Amino acid sequence: MGVHAYFKSLSDMEKLIRCPGKFKYDEHNVAAHSFKVTKIAQYLATVEEQNGKDIDWKILYEKALNHDYPEIFTGDIKTPVKYASNELNHLFSEVEETMSIKFVQSEFPESLQQIYIERFKEGKDHTLEGQILSVADKVDLLYESFGEIQKRNPEPLFFEIYESSLSTIISFNHLYCVRDFLTNIIPDMLSEKFIPRSELKKLTEEVLKRYNIS
């Protein structure tokens, strides 16, 4: 089927529901997530750039846009399952990468294969662009869980996802953009009017305190 198969698969990303198997007020799909992560990464990278860091924008956008494309082969694995152990997470990554390579080799012209194999690889690496992607991915997940908590979803999983996402974001506190997020954006989030605000505020403060962030 060639590249047509790739273009057609982009619509399949809209059918991949994130955090499957749990009651949610709002469904989020992988296609929308990829768009939001790209927009968030753009903001975070702009903050870094304004603080004197060099950003390779081409690499950043490629990483952000493509970071979850391999999920069309495996689906969106439940976050607690996927990250239950480093070994399990590594296994999922290996499966996705292997299937992505096979797909590219069977559908893309030979002259483009290596380019797309690189694009579909795991983008969260030690580079500044890779770190920004890691943060942007968790910021969107934080907001997905925040939206459910705000609507008083009874599933405790969303508090767990919120805490885990915030902890991961804080682990990149050496980045200007993360300090900006914690200082200027989180307070605005918590100031919104919703029923469990005090509970979420307490959880946020506990996580920040755990990492010695005031």
N, C-alpha and C positions, 0 to 999 in steps of 0.2 A: 504493500500500500504506500510505502515511501513516506515523505514528509507530511502527506495528507493525514496519516495516522497520528502524527505528532500534533498537528493543528486540531484534529478531532478530539484528541485526548485532553486538550485544554478545557473543554466543556465538562469532561469527567471530573475535573478538580472541583467544579461547583457542586457535584453530588457527594463529595467526601465530607461528611459532617465531623466536626471536631468534637472531642470528648464524647464519643459515642456511648450509648448504653445508660446514660443518666438523664433524669428529668431536667430540662432547661426551659426557661422562659423564652430565650432567644437562641436560635440555631446559628452556628457560624460554620462556614465551609472553608476548605483549604484555599480555594481561589481568592476569596475575600481576604483571608488571613495573609496571603502572600502580598496582596496589594497594600494592606495596612502596615505590614512589617516594612515594606519598601518606603512608605511615607514616613514612618517613625524613624527608620534608619537615616533618611535624608535629613530630618531635623537634628538627630543626634550628631551626625557627621558635620553638619553646619556649625554646631556648637564647638566641636573639636577644631574645625578649621579656623573659627574666629579666635581660638586660643592658641593659634600658631602651629597646629598639626597639619601635615600634608595628607590629603585624602585622594586616593585613586578612585574617582567617582565611577569610572567604567566598571572596575572590579566590584565596588560596593553595590551598584545597581544589579549587576549580574548575580552576585551572591544572594541578594535579597529577593529578587524576582524568582530565582530558581531553587531556593533553599528547601522547599517542600515538594517540588515536582515529583521526586521518586516515590512519594506516597501513593501515586496512582497505581503502583504495583503491589503495595502492601496494605493500603488503607491507613487511616489515622489510628495508631495504636494508643490505647488509653495511657495517659501520662504516668499514673502510678505504676502501671505494668512495665512500660517502656524503660523507666528509670529505676526499676526495682533493684537492679545491680548493674555494675559497670559492664560485666560480661554480657548480660542480656541486651543492654543498649548497644554494645559493640556488635553483637550478632545481628540486630535489626539493621544497623548501618551497613554491615557487610552485605546483607541480603538485598537492601535497596540499591547499593552501588552495583552489585553484580547484575541485577535485573535491568538497571539503567543502561549499563554498558551493552548488554545483549540487545536491548531495544534500539539503541543508537546504531549499533553495527548492522542491524537488520533493516532499518528504515531510512537512515540518512545516507546521502551521497558520501562516498569514501573521503572526498576532499574536506568534508565538514565534520567527520566523525570525531576526530580528536578534540576539536573545539567544543563539541557538545558533551563529550565524555567529561571534559574538565568542568564545564558549566554545571553539570548535574552532580558533581562530587560534593561532599560535605563542605559547606562554606564557613563553618564556625571554627576558625583556626587561630593561631597566635598573632596574625597580622592585625593592624588597627581596624581594617575593614571587617575582618572576621569577628573581632571582639564586639564591634558595633552591631553586627548582625545578631550575635548572641544576646545582647542587651535588648535590641528591638524586638526580637522574637518573644522574650519574656515580658516586655512591656505590654505587648498585645495580649498575651495570655493573662497578665495581671488585670487588664481592663475587661477581658471576657469574664473572669471570675468576679471582678468588682461589680459588673452589671448584674450578675445573678444574686450576689449578696445584697446589693441595693434593692432588688425586688423581693428580698426575703425568701430566696430559694431554700427549702429545708435541707437540701443535701449538704452535709458537712464537708464533702469533697471540695467544694469551692473555696472554703476557708483554707483548706490544705493547699490547694493550688495557688491561692493568693500568697500565702506565707512562703511557699517554695519559690514562686516567681520572684518575690521581693528579695528573698535571700540570695538568689542567683544574681539579680541586678546589683545588689550591694557588693557582691564579690568582685565586681568590676569598678569599685569605687576609686581606683586610680585614674579613671577617665574623667575628663571635665564634664562630659555630657551626663554621666551618672550622678555626679555631684549636683549638677543643675537640676536633674530630674528629682532627686531627693529633697533639694532645698526649695525649689519653686513649683514643682508640679504635684508631688504627693500631698502637700498641704492643701492645695486647691481641691484635689480629689476628696480628701477627708472632710472638707468644709461643706460639701454638698449635703442637702437635707434628705435623709432617708432613715428608716427605722433602726437598723442595727449599727448606726454610725459610731456610737460609743464603743461597741464591741470591736468593730474594725479598727478604730483609732487605738484601742488598747493593744490589739494584736500587732499593729504596725509599730507602735512604740516599743513593744517587747523585742521585735526583730531588729529594729534599729539599735536598741541598747545592747543586744547580743553581739553586734558588730562594732560596738563603741562609737556609734554615730549619734550625735545629739541633734 
